[in-house]
Amino acid sequence: MPSLSTFVGFIIQLEVFAFGVEVIGWMVKGSLKEAEEVVEESFWADWQNAKGKGLKYAQNFMQSSWATDKEFSFFYASKEMLGNLLKGKFKTIDEFTKLNNMDQNDKSYVVITYNMPDESTKKIFTIVDSVFINI
């Protein structure tokens, strides 16, 4: 029994129709990618605005599904631990978190991080996005 592709090869109008459908699909994929990029940029702008309003707004924004997908997190740190983090004395966020949890000093800073995948190396990097003074 012949398949549909066999019939498409015999009927010229179907070839044109199939080509048209493929072109429309290609255009829609391009439009969807552009729309996703616009949405992504919009969320980053919303994140910047939330941070500008203060810690409470930033923490509320971090509960959104977009921020959850980016693995946003925050933790409290002492001045000493924050200084060591910003000087690059830790190789991983896990190393910092372990030592930070053992630190008994006053934790008057809030550090906000998110994870960023690197497509070329297939690694995930933790980015320190912002630091707030916890008053």
N, CA and C atoms as an extended XYZ file, in Angstrom:
405
Properties=species:S:1:pos:R:3:atomname:S:1:resname:S:1:resid:I:1 pbc="F F F"
N         0.850       -1.178        0.000 N   MET     1
C         0.000        0.000        0.000 CA  MET     1
C         0.899        1.245        0.000 C   MET     1
N         0.675        2.169       -0.922 N   PRO     2
C         1.513        3.362       -1.002 CA  PRO     2
C         1.290        4.283        0.198 C   PRO     2
N         2.349        5.006        0.573 N   SER     3
C         2.249        5.946        1.694 CA  SER     3
C         1.831        7.319        1.184 C   SER     3
N         1.558        8.216        2.125 N   LEU     4
C         1.156        9.569        1.771 CA  LEU     4
C         2.249       10.276        0.985 C   LEU     4
N         3.524       10.047        1.349 N   SER     5
C         4.624       10.703        0.640 CA  SER     5
C         4.665       10.282       -0.825 C   SER     5
N         4.231        9.080       -1.126 N   THR     6
C         4.175        8.624       -2.520 CA  THR     6
C         3.151        9.445       -3.296 C   THR     6
N         1.991        9.672       -2.667 N   PHE     7
C         0.973       10.482       -3.328 CA  PHE     7
C         1.428       11.926       -3.500 C   PHE     7
N         2.125       12.463       -2.500 N   VAL     8
C         2.616       13.839       -2.594 CA  VAL     8
C         3.550       13.973       -3.787 C   VAL     8
N         4.354       12.967       -4.059 N   GLY     9
C         5.266       13.010       -5.194 CA  GLY     9
C         4.552       13.014       -6.524 C   GLY     9
N         3.353       12.446       -6.601 N   PHE    10
C         2.619       12.366       -7.860 CA  PHE    10
C         1.708       13.576       -8.100 C   PHE    10
N         1.326       14.223       -7.058 N   ILE    11
C         0.375       15.330       -7.226 CA  ILE    11
C         1.104       16.640       -6.937 C   ILE    11
N         1.306       17.450       -7.940 N   ILE    12
C         2.099       18.676       -7.852 CA  ILE    12
C         1.508       19.645       -6.825 C   ILE    12
N         0.194       19.766       -6.789 N   GLN    13
C        -0.428       20.703       -5.853 CA  GLN    13
C        -0.090       20.340       -4.407 C   GLN    13
N        -0.009       19.058       -4.126 N   LEU    14
C         0.343       18.641       -2.760 CA  LEU    14
C         1.794       18.979       -2.438 C   LEU    14
N         2.674       18.901       -3.408 N   GLU    15
C         4.070       19.296       -3.178 CA  GLU    15
C         4.147       20.764       -2.798 C   GLU    15
N         3.423       21.586       -3.542 N   VAL    16
C         3.402       23.019       -3.247 CA  VAL    16
C         2.799       23.247       -1.869 C   VAL    16
N         1.711       22.556       -1.569 N   PHE    17
C         1.062       22.692       -0.267 CA  PHE    17
C         2.008       22.264        0.861 C   PHE    17
N         2.688       21.125        0.691 N   ALA    18
C         3.618       20.621        1.709 CA  ALA    18
C         4.762       21.614        1.910 C   ALA    18
N         5.262       22.169        0.815 N   PHE    19
C         6.329       23.167        0.913 CA  PHE    19
C         5.844       24.394        1.675 C   PHE    19
N         4.629       24.839        1.366 N   GLY    20
C         4.054       25.998        2.050 CA  GLY    20
C         3.891       25.762        3.537 C   GLY    20
N         3.432       24.569        3.882 N   VAL    21
C         3.269       24.232        5.306 CA  VAL    21
C         4.629       24.245        6.005 C   VAL    21
N         5.654       23.727        5.356 N   GLU    22
C         6.991       23.695        5.946 CA  GLU    22
C         7.541       25.104        6.139 C   GLU    22
N         7.328       25.970        5.163 N   VAL    23
C         7.788       27.360        5.263 CA  VAL    23
C         7.073       28.073        6.407 C   VAL    23
N         5.775       27.865        6.504 N   ILE    24
C         5.008       28.494        7.593 CA  ILE    24
C         5.510       27.974        8.941 C   ILE    24
N         5.762       26.673        9.049 N   GLY    25
C         6.307       26.108       10.291 CA  GLY    25
C         7.647       26.710       10.648 C   GLY    25
N         8.503       26.917        9.656 N   TRP    26
C         9.817       27.515        9.883 CA  TRP    26
C         9.663       28.948       10.378 C   TRP    26
N         8.734       29.708        9.779 N   MET    27
C         8.509       31.093       10.190 CA  MET    27
C         7.951       31.156       11.602 C   MET    27
N         7.048       30.250       11.935 N   VAL    28
C         6.455       30.236       13.275 CA  VAL    28
C         7.521       29.920       14.315 C   VAL    28
N         8.410       28.964       14.017 N   LYS    29
C         9.491       28.639       14.956 CA  LYS    29
C        10.362       29.857       15.217 C   LYS    29
N        10.678       30.609       14.162 N   GLY    30
C        11.472       31.827       14.320 CA  GLY    30
C        10.754       32.859       15.164 C   GLY    30
N         9.466       33.015       14.943 N   SER    31
C         8.675       33.972       15.714 CA  SER    31
C         8.587       33.556       17.181 C   SER    31
N         8.423       32.259       17.421 N   LEU    32
C         8.354       31.780       18.802 CA  LEU    32
C         9.668       32.016       19.532 C   LEU    32
N        10.792       31.800       18.844 N   LYS    33
C        12.092       32.035       19.466 CA  LYS    33
C        12.256       33.507       19.809 C   LYS    33
N        11.858       34.385       18.904 N   GLU    34
C        11.929       35.818       19.168 CA  GLU    34
C        11.038       36.191       20.344 C   GLU    34
N         9.845       35.622       20.410 N   ALA    35
C         8.926       35.904       21.516 CA  ALA    35
C         9.516       35.432       22.841 C   ALA    35
N        10.146       34.265       22.842 N   GLU    36
C        10.787       33.759       24.063 CA  GLU    36
C        11.900       34.699       24.521 C   GLU    36
N        12.665       35.229       23.579 N   GLU    37
C        13.739       36.162       23.918 CA  GLU    37
C        13.184       37.454       24.505 C   GLU    37
N        12.075       37.944       23.963 N   VAL    38
C        11.443       39.159       24.487 CA  VAL    38
C        10.940       38.912       25.905 C   VAL    38
N        10.317       37.762       26.124 N   VAL    39
C         9.820       37.423       27.463 CA  VAL    39
C        10.991       37.327       28.443 C   VAL    39
N        12.081       36.690       28.022 N   GLU    40
C        13.265       36.548       28.882 CA  GLU    40
C        13.819       37.920       29.261 C   GLU    40
N        13.945       38.797       28.281 N   GLU    41
C        14.442       40.151       28.549 CA  GLU    41
C        13.503       40.906       29.486 C   GLU    41
N        12.209       40.697       29.315 N   SER    42
C        11.226       41.356       30.167 CA  SER    42
C        11.363       40.903       31.616 C   SER    42
N        11.563       39.596       31.818 N   PHE    43
C        11.741       39.095       33.184 CA  PHE    43
C        13.030       39.632       33.803 C   PHE    43
N        14.105       39.718       33.017 N   TRP    44
C        15.343       40.280       33.561 CA  TRP    44
C        15.132       41.740       33.961 C   TRP    44
N        14.366       42.497       33.163 N   ALA    45
C        14.074       43.892       33.510 CA  ALA    45
C        13.231       43.957       34.788 C   ALA    45
N        12.243       43.069       34.894 N   ASP    46
C        11.422       43.012       36.118 CA  ASP    46
C        12.287       42.685       37.331 C   ASP    46
N        13.251       41.783       37.151 N   TRP    47
C        14.156       41.419       38.242 CA  TRP    47
C        14.976       42.634       38.678 C   TRP    47
N        15.494       43.384       37.711 N   GLN    48
C        16.286       44.576       38.045 CA  GLN    48
C        15.427       45.600       38.797 C   GLN    48
N        14.189       45.756       38.389 N   ASN    49
C        13.282       46.685       39.075 CA  ASN    49
C        12.967       46.218       40.488 C   ASN    49
N        12.757       44.919       40.654 N   ALA    50
C        12.463       44.377       41.990 CA  ALA    50
C        13.643       44.606       42.924 C   ALA    50
N        14.855       44.364       42.432 N   LYS    51
C        16.046       44.585       43.272 CA  LYS    51
C        16.162       46.048       43.667 C   LYS    51
N        15.841       46.935       42.738 N   GLY    52
C        15.934       48.372       43.012 CA  GLY    52
C        14.983       48.834       44.098 C   GLY    52
N        13.900       48.095       44.310 N   LYS    53
C        12.925       48.455       45.339 CA  LYS    53
C        13.315       47.955       46.719 C   LYS    53
N        14.258       47.014       46.793 N   GLY    54
C        14.715       46.539       48.085 CA  GLY    54
C        14.644       45.028       48.242 C   GLY    54
N        15.169       44.572       49.366 N   LEU    55
C        15.298       43.148       49.644 CA  LEU    55
C        13.953       42.424       49.650 C   LEU    55
N        12.959       43.006       50.282 N   LYS    56
C        11.651       42.340       50.375 CA  LYS    56
C        11.066       42.093       48.978 C   LYS    56
N        11.159       43.082       48.092 N   TYR    57
C        10.646       42.916       46.723 CA  TYR    57
C        11.459       41.872       45.958 C   TYR    57
N        12.771       41.894       46.175 N   ALA    58
C        13.631       40.921       45.502 CA  ALA    58
C        13.274       39.502       45.947 C   ALA    58
N        13.100       39.305       47.241 N   GLN    59
C        12.753       37.981       47.742 CA  GLN    59
C        11.374       37.536       47.257 C   GLN    59
N        10.439       38.461       47.145 N   ASN    60
C         9.116       38.108       46.600 CA  ASN    60
C         9.231       37.712       45.131 C   ASN    60
N        10.027       38.445       44.366 N   PHE    61
C        10.199       38.129       42.949 CA  PHE    61
C        10.861       36.764       42.773 C   PHE    61
N        11.748       36.410       43.683 N   MET    62
C        12.464       35.134       43.591 CA  MET    62
C        11.527       33.931       43.722 C   MET    62
N        10.305       34.155       44.146 N   GLN    63
C         9.335       33.067       44.268 CA  GLN    63
C         8.579       32.826       42.966 C   GLN    63
N         8.834       33.649       41.943 N   SER    64
C         8.157       33.460       40.656 CA  SER    64
C         8.704       32.212       39.967 C   SER    64
N         7.924       31.670       39.055 N   SER    65
C         8.364       30.458       38.355 CA  SER    65
C         9.608       30.730       37.504 C   SER    65
N         9.719       31.930       36.952 N   TRP    66
C        10.894       32.282       36.157 CA  TRP    66
C        12.155       32.227       37.017 C   TRP    66
N        12.099       32.840       38.208 N   ALA    67
C        13.259       32.846       39.100 CA  ALA    67
C        13.546       31.439       39.624 C   ALA    67
N        12.522       30.661       39.851 N   THR    68
C        12.704       29.275       40.296 CA  THR    68
C        13.416       28.470       39.219 C   THR    68
N        13.035       28.685       37.951 N   ASP    69
C        13.694       27.989       36.840 CA  ASP    69
C        15.171       28.356       36.742 C   ASP    69
N        15.500       29.595       37.073 N   LYS    70
C        16.895       30.068       37.036 CA  LYS    70
C        17.644       29.688       38.321 C   LYS    70
N        16.934       29.047       39.236 N   GLU    71
C        17.487       28.598       40.518 CA  GLU    71
C        18.056       29.755       41.335 C   GLU    71
N        17.274       30.828       41.433 N   PHE    72
C        17.643       31.935       42.306 CA  PHE    72
C        17.599       31.449       43.747 C   PHE    72
N        18.526       31.917       44.552 N   SER    73
C        18.503       31.600       45.976 CA  SER    73
C        19.172       32.734       46.733 C   SER    73
N        18.949       32.751       48.023 N   PHE    74
C        19.604       33.766       48.856 CA  PHE    74
C        20.057       33.126       50.150 C   PHE    74
N        21.055       33.746       50.752 N   PHE    75
C        21.535       33.285       52.048 CA  PHE    75
C        22.117       34.467       52.790 C   PHE    75
N        22.169       34.324       54.079 N   TYR    76
C        22.708       35.362       54.950 CA  TYR    76
C        24.197       35.103       55.145 C   TYR    76
N        24.982       36.181       55.224 N   ALA    77
C        26.430       36.029       55.386 CA  ALA    77
C        26.970       37.137       56.278 C   ALA    77
N        28.056       36.814       56.957 N   SER    78
C        28.748       37.825       57.754 CA  SER    78
C        29.636       38.667       56.830 C   SER    78
N        30.121       39.764       57.348 N   LYS    79
C        30.998       40.649       56.566 CA  LYS    79
C        32.251       39.895       56.128 C   LYS    79
N        32.804       39.084       57.013 N   GLU    80
C        34.015       38.323       56.705 CA  GLU    80
C        33.758       37.298       55.594 C   GLU    80
N        32.663       36.548       55.706 N   MET    81
C        32.354       35.537       54.691 CA  MET    81
C        32.034       36.187       53.344 C   MET    81
N        31.322       37.303       53.381 N   LEU    82
C        31.015       38.015       52.141 CA  LEU    82
C        32.298       38.509       51.482 C   LEU    82
N        33.211       39.041       52.285 N   GLY    83
C        34.493       39.495       51.750 CA  GLY    83
C        35.262       38.368       51.096 C   GLY    83
N        35.300       37.219       51.738 N   ASN    84
C        35.996       36.058       51.162 CA  ASN    84
C        35.322       35.586       49.870 C   ASN    84
N        33.996       35.637       49.841 N   LEU    85
C        33.269       35.241       48.636 CA  LEU    85
C        33.611       36.178       47.474 C   LEU    85
N        33.571       37.460       47.736 N   LEU    86
C        33.819       38.434       46.668 CA  LEU    86
C        35.292       38.460       46.234 C   LEU    86
N        36.177       38.015       47.093 N   LYS    87
C        37.599       37.920       46.722 CA  LYS    87
C        37.910       36.635       45.971 C   LYS    87
N        36.924       35.752       45.859 N   GLY    88
C        37.119       34.515       45.114 CA  GLY    88
C        37.842       33.435       45.882 C   GLY    88
N        37.716       33.415       47.191 N   LYS    89
C        38.421       32.430       48.004 CA  LYS    89
C        37.726       31.066       48.031 C   LYS    89
N        36.567       30.959       47.406 N   PHE    90
C        35.837       29.690       47.367 CA  PHE    90
C        35.756       29.216       45.924 C   PHE    90
N        35.957       27.910       45.733 N   LYS    91
C        35.903       27.351       44.375 CA  LYS    91
C        34.480       26.994       43.964 C   LYS    91
N        33.645       26.655       44.938 N   THR    92
C        32.263       26.282       44.632 CA  THR    92
C        31.324       26.962       45.615 C   THR    92
N        30.084       27.062       45.219 N   ILE    93
C        29.078       27.635       46.117 CA  ILE    93
C        28.820       26.700       47.290 C   ILE    93
N        28.979       25.404       47.061 N   ASP    94
C        28.800       24.440       48.159 CA  ASP    94
C        29.858       24.639       49.238 C   ASP    94
N        31.090       24.898       48.826 N   GLU    95
C        32.170       25.157       49.788 CA  GLU    95
C        31.841       26.401       50.607 C   GLU    95
N        31.397       27.439       49.926 N   PHE    96
C        31.028       28.669       50.637 CA  PHE    96
C        29.866       28.415       51.598 C   PHE    96
N        28.836       27.731       51.123 N   THR    97
C        27.648       27.491       51.939 CA  THR    97
C        27.996       26.703       53.196 C   THR    97
N        28.843       25.697       53.045 N   LYS    98
C        29.241       24.874       54.200 CA  LYS    98
C        29.956       25.725       55.249 C   LYS    98
N        30.935       26.506       54.808 N   LEU    99
C        31.669       27.355       55.759 CA  LEU    99
C        30.794       28.478       56.297 C   LEU    99
N        29.907       28.995       55.457 N   ASN   100
C        29.016       30.066       55.891 CA  ASN   100
C        28.061       29.567       56.974 C   ASN   100
N        27.590       28.331       56.848 N   ASN   101
C        26.696       27.772       57.863 CA  ASN   101
C        27.410       27.563       59.194 C   ASN   101
N        28.719       27.305       59.148 N   MET   102
C        29.496       27.114       60.379 CA  MET   102
C        29.888       28.444       61.008 C   MET   102
N        29.862       29.522       60.231 N   ASP   103
C        30.248       30.852       60.703 CA  ASP   103
C        29.227       31.346       61.730 C   ASP   103
N        29.692       31.689       62.927 N   GLN   104
C        28.801       32.135       63.996 CA  GLN   104
C        28.712       33.655       64.103 C   GLN   104
N        29.419       34.377       63.227 N   ASN   105
C        29.386       35.841       63.265 CA  ASN   105
C        28.020       36.368       62.856 C   ASN   105
N        27.807       37.630       63.169 N   ASP   106
C        26.569       38.308       62.790 CA  ASP   106
C        26.414       38.277       61.273 C   ASP   106
N        25.300       37.790       60.802 N   LYS   107
C        25.071       37.666       59.352 CA  LYS   107
C        24.174       38.813       58.896 C   LYS   107
N        24.808       39.945       58.663 N   SER   108
C        24.051       41.151       58.338 CA  SER   108
C        23.959       41.436       56.842 C   SER   108
N        24.376       40.479       56.015 N   TYR   109
C        24.287       40.657       54.565 CA  TYR   109
C        23.464       39.528       53.962 C   TYR   109
N        22.736       39.866       52.900 N   VAL   110
C        21.968       38.869       52.158 CA  VAL   110
C        22.569       38.803       50.753 C   VAL   110
N        22.994       37.620       50.363 N   VAL   111
C        23.602       37.399       49.056 CA  VAL   111
C        22.592       36.651       48.191 C   VAL   111
N        22.337       37.183       47.001 N   ILE   112
C        21.405       36.539       46.072 CA  ILE   112
C        22.203       35.988       44.894 C   ILE   112
N        21.949       34.722       44.584 N   THR   113
C        22.654       34.048       43.487 CA  THR   113
C        21.643       33.398       42.535 C   THR   113
N        22.120       33.050       41.352 N   TYR   114
C        21.337       32.237       40.423 CA  TYR   114
C        22.292       31.371       39.625 C   TYR   114
N        21.765       30.325       39.032 N   ASN   115
C        22.581       29.403       38.238 CA  ASN   115
C        22.466       29.724       36.757 C   ASN   115
N        23.616       29.644       36.065 N   MET   116
C        23.668       29.933       34.639 CA  MET   116
C        24.381       28.778       33.942 C   MET   116
N        23.669       28.059       33.070 N   PRO   117
C        24.331       26.960       32.342 CA  PRO   117
C        25.219       27.511       31.230 C   PRO   117
N        26.359       26.873       31.023 N   ASP   118
C        27.259       27.213       29.923 CA  ASP   118
C        27.123       26.113       28.880 C   ASP   118
N        26.561       26.461       27.751 N   GLU   119
C        26.274       25.471       26.699 CA  GLU   119
C        27.548       24.822       26.155 C   GLU   119
N        28.631       25.587       26.057 N   SER   120
C        29.846       25.042       25.441 CA  SER   120
C        30.548       24.022       26.336 C   SER   120
N        30.528       24.248       27.659 N   THR   121
C        31.216       23.330       28.572 CA  THR   121
C        30.260       22.379       29.284 C   THR   121
N        28.965       22.622       29.132 N   LYS   122
C        27.941       21.811       29.799 CA  LYS   122
C        28.045       21.887       31.321 C   LYS   122
N        28.618       22.988       31.825 N   LYS   123
C        28.715       23.203       33.269 CA  LYS   123
C        27.685       24.244       33.688 C   LYS   123
N        27.381       24.239       34.972 N   ILE   124
C        26.471       25.236       35.534 CA  ILE   124
C        27.274       26.111       36.489 C   ILE   124
N        27.207       27.414       36.258 N   PHE   125
C        27.926       28.367       37.093 CA  PHE   125
C        26.938       29.081       37.998 C   PHE   125
N        27.349       29.307       39.242 N   THR   126
C        26.538       30.075       40.173 CA  THR   126
C        27.031       31.513       40.137 C   THR   126
N        26.120       32.428       39.842 N   ILE   127
C        26.440       33.841       39.702 CA  ILE   127
C        25.961       34.577       40.958 C   ILE   127
N        26.851       35.370       41.556 N   VAL   128
C        26.441       36.249       42.638 CA  VAL   128
C        25.809       37.465       41.972 C   VAL   128
N        24.519       37.615       42.146 N   ASP   129
C        23.786       38.676       41.457 CA  ASP   129
C        23.782       39.968       42.240 C   ASP   129
N        23.514       39.869       43.528 N   SER   130
C        23.414       41.095       44.329 CA  SER   130
C        23.648       40.804       45.796 C   SER   130
N        23.955       41.875       46.512 N   VAL   131
C        24.179       41.792       47.951 CA  VAL   131
C        23.375       42.912       48.590 C   VAL   131
N        22.612       42.553       49.625 N   PHE   132
C        21.825       43.536       50.374 CA  PHE   132
C        22.342       43.568       51.804 C   PHE   132
N        22.276       44.749       52.382 N   ILE   133
C        22.566       44.870       53.823 CA  ILE   133
C        21.266       44.587       54.542 C   ILE   133
N        21.288       43.615       55.429 N   ASN   134
C        20.106       43.200       56.175 CA  ASN   134
C        20.026       44.004       57.455 C   ASN   134
N        19.179       45.002       57.447 N   ILE   135
C        19.068       45.886       58.622 CA  ILE   135
C        17.953       45.422       59.519 C   ILE   135
